[in-house]
Amino acid sequence: MNQRGGAERVFAHIARAYPEAPIYTALFDAQKTGDLFSGRTIRVSALARLPGANHYFRALAPFYPAAFEAFDFSGYDTIVSSTTAWAKGIRVPPGAIHVCYINTVSRFVFAYDQYLGGFGIKELARPLAMRLARWDRQAARRPTALIANSRNVAERVRRYYERDAFVLHCPVELDRFTPGAGEGDYFFIASRLLPYKHIERAIDACAAARVPLLVAGGGPAEAALRRRARASTTTMLGFIDDARLNSLLGNARAAIVPGEEDFGLVALEAAATGTPTIALRAGGALETILENETGEYFDEPHSPALQAAIERFDRRRYDPARLRAHAQTFSPDRFIAQLRQLVASIRR
């Protein structure tokens, strides 16, 4: 809980489903996510005592399994976790159930090169990644039940963990977004800047199409992307607050999702502002975009295909009211009600 992104926002709604429950997490940065968990009891791991842990948290990867396994859940009969890697490995008391909401199969299991793409030490780190992958597959057997955030992730769970998962799509925070005018001349990306997001694909495509691109977000790939953007039509914005995100999304010609997403929350956030999305035809975007109603796809994972999609795109074809209505079908209230029902059914 030391970054502000889609997974953290979704977890805030999971926490809302159980308002009296304490929250256990490896690390917590109150300045970045404290407002999402106001008034909650938050218990952190021993790793939080390390100097600079919130800044160098990716370097702590070898220690997260032990940190989560060390949490003591004595006295609880139901534990609900949210994970992209580590939290599914917690150990719970006999007789307790553990329901794990899984945002993705860990990338060091199915996409090793993408996971380490920003570190430049792939060969040196390969033994560590393989060791983490072994732990990860064992940890995936521990939860009583898994809930995937998309059919895309449920299929990965089946392939890599050999388990079935319920599917409960992530919610979009409708109250954060208002319909915009769509009068800007730019395309827009809001994303963690990680190698597997393939932001460079959009930078090159927009440069070739000679259209402006705004990129909001931070992460390990930021320095390389800023270098790539210098001689292009892209402006790197870094972190932006919710008000500016709402404004920029609502006035963009379209949001762009240049890589394969686990779920594709940005497409729904864009829809909540009345803005369509151009996305790679893969992954979770297939579950969050209605083709030619709330967005459109490009078919090949390279910049010329995205360039062609940008050049033929016409925002005037899209009805902002239809886009907003689509986003409303992923409301937080519906998510919370369905989560509680699922957990109760598993408990029985």
N, C-alpha and C positions, 0 to 999 in steps of 0.2 A: 504493500500500500504506500509506495514511495514514488509512484508515477501517476500521471493523470491521463488516462486513456480509456478505451472502450471497456476493457476487462475490469478496470476499477469501478467504472460507472455501473456496469452490470452487477458487480458484487455489492454495490451500495443498495441495489434493489433486493438482492438476496437477503442482505442484512435487514432491510425493512420488513421482510416477511416474518422475521422473528425479532421483534424490537427489544425484547428483554434479554436476549442471548448475548453473552460476551463474545468478542471477536479475537481470534488468535491469528497472528501473522508474523512472518519472518522479520520484516522491517516496516516502519511506519514513519512517514514524513508529514507532520501536521500542517506544514505550510502548503503542501501540494494537494493533500487529499483530506485534510481535517474537516473541511466543511461538509464533505460527503458523509461523515460519520459522527456528526456533532452529538454529544451527549452519550456516546457509547463507551462501554468498558472495553479497552483494547489492550491485549497482552502480547508482547513481542518476544521473539526468541533471544537467546544469548548473543546472536550475531549483531543485534542492534547496539550492543555496547562497544563494538569495535569502532575506532575513530574512522570517520569518513565512509562508514558502511553504506549510507544512502547514496553516496556519489559513486562508489566503486562496486555497486551491488552485483554487477555482472561477473566480476572477478571472484565472487564468493560461491559460484555455482557448485564446486565440489563439496561445499559444507551445508547446502540446503537440505539434502536428504536427512542428515543427522539432526538438523535443527527442527524439522517438522516431526521426526520420529520421537523427539524428546518431549514434546508437549504432553501434559498429563490431563486426560479427559475423564478421570475418575469422577463418578457422580452424575455423568450425563448419559441419557439413554438414546439421544438422537444428535448426530453431528452432521451438519451440512457444510460442505466445502466447495470452493471454487478454485479451479486450477488451470494453468497452462503447462505445469510440469510437476511441482513438488507437493502440493497439499494433498494429493490423492494418496500419498505414502504415510499419512498419519496412522497411528495405532490406537485403537479404541478399546474400551473395556469389554469383557465378555457380556453378551446379551444386548449390547448397544448396536444401533445401525449407523452406518456412514453412507450418506448419499452425496456423491461427488458430481458437481456441475462442471463439465469438462469443456473448456474453450477450444482446445486442440490437443491432438496427440503431440507429445513433446517433439520439438523440431530436431533434437539430436538423435531421435529415433528414426524419423522418416526423411529428414532433409538435412543431413549432417553439414554439407557444404554451405547451405543457406544459413544455418545456425552460427557457424564460425566465420562467415564471409566478411564480417566487419573487423575481425581481429588480426588477420594476416599471419596466423600461426597454425594453419590447418593441420599440417603434418605433425607438428609438435604436440598439438592438442588432441590428435585422433585417439590415443589410448584413453585419455580422460573421458572423451565423448562416448567411447564404447563402454567404459565402466558405468557411466551415468545411464546409458541406454539399457544395460542389464538391470540396474536398480529400477529403472522406470517401468520396465515390463513386469517385474515382480511386484512393484507397488500398485500397478493397475489392477492386480487381482484382489487387493485388500478391500476396496469399498463394497458395501452391500449391493449398491446399484449405481450406475452411471447415467447421467443426463447430459446429452450432447447439445451444444448450442445450435446445431444445424444438422440436416441430413448428411451434408458433406463430412462433418466431423464424426457423425455416427458411423459412416462407412469406414473412415480411418480407424476408429476404435475397433471395429470388427476385423479389419485387415491386420492391424499391428498388435492389438491386445487380445484378439480372439474372444471378444465379449460383445454382447448386444447392449445398446444404450437407448433409453428413451430420448425423444427429441423435444426440446423446448426452446423456441427461438428467442434470442435476446430482445429486450425491450428498447425502444427509442424514447428518450426523454422529451416528450412533446412540448412540455412547458418551457424548455430552453430555446425553442425555435418558433419564429413567427414568419409568415409568408413574406418573401421579398419581391422586389420589382423586377429582378432579372435584367437590369439595364447595364450591367458591366460588360466590358469587352473581353474579359479574361476567363480562363478555365482555372479550376481550383482543386487542390489536394490538401486534405487534413489527415496526417498519418504519423505514427512513430516512424522515424527514419532508420529502418533496418534493411539489411540487404535483400531479404526475400520480398519486400514491398515493391521493389523494382521502380523506384521513383525516377531513376535515370532514364527509363524507357519513355516516361512522359516528358522529361526535359528535352530529350532529343526529338520527340515527335512534335512538340509545340514549336521548337526552333525551326524544324523543317517546314511546318505549316505556317510559320511566321505569325503566331498568335501568342499573347501573353499568358503566362502560367504563374499562379501564386501557390507556394508550398508552405503550409503551416505545420510545425512540429519539430521535434528534436530526437536525437538518438545517435548511435555509433556511426552511422553512415553520413552524418551531417557534413563533416569537413570535406569529404570526397564529393558530395553532391554540390556543395557551395562552389568548389573548384570547377565542377562541370558546368554550373549555371552561369559562370562569369561571362562567357562569350555567347550567351543564349538569350532567349526571351523570358527566362524564368527569374522570379524574385523569391528568394528564400526569406521567410518571415520569422522563423524560429517559433517559440511558444507564443500563442495568442490566447486571450481570455475568452470566456463564453460569449460575451456581447459582440466582440469583433468577429468571432467565428460565425455567429448567427448572421451578422451583416454581410460578411464576405460570401458565405454560402448562398444567401438569398439573392444576391446581385450577380452571381457568377452565371456565365453561359451554361456551364455544366460542371459538376464534380467529376473527377477522373479517378478511377481505381485501376492502376496499371498492372498490378500483379494479382496472383490468386490469393483471395482472402479466405480465412476460416469461416467467417460468417458474412461480413460486409456491412457493418453498422453504419458506415459513412453514407452509403447509398440511401439509407432510411433517414438519416439526419438531413441529408440534402432534400429528400422528398418532403420532409416536414417544413422546409422553407419554400416549397414549390419549385425546387430546382431538380432537373433530371441528372442522371449519371451516365457516363460512358465507362464501361468496365470490360475487362478481359472475360471472355465467355468461359468461366471456370469457377470452381469452388463455391463459396457461400453466396457470391453475387447472383447466382442462378436462383437463389431462394429469396432474395430481397429486391430484385428488379423485375418488373413486368415489362417485357420487351415492347418497345414502341408506345408504352403507356407511361412508364416512370423512368425509362432510360433505354440505352441500346448497348450492343456489345461489339467488340472487335475480336476476331477469331484466332489470330496467331500471336504468340507471346513475343512480339518484337515491335520496335518503334514504327516501322513503315505501316504496319497494320493499324496501329493507333493513330498515326498521322492521317490515314485515309478516313478513319471514323470521325476525326475532328473536322476534316475538310468538308465532309458531307453533312455534318450535324447542323440542325436548324431548331433552335429552342422554340420558335413560334409554333411548332407542331405539338407542344406539350401544354396540358391544362394544369395550372398550379393547384386548382381545387382537387383534381383527381390525384395528384401527387400527395397532397396533404392527407387525403382520405386513406390512401394506401398506408402511409406512415402510422395512422391512427389504429390500424389493425394490429400493430405491434406495441400496444400501450403498456406502460409499467403495471397498471392495475391488473390487467389480464395476465401478465407474466407472474405477478405475485400470487394471484389466486390459483393459477395452474401449478405453480411450484408447490404451494402448500398441499394441494390435492395429491400431487404425485408423491410427496414425501409421506403423507398420511397413508396412502395406499401401500407404499413399501413397508411402512411401519407395521401395518396389519399382517 
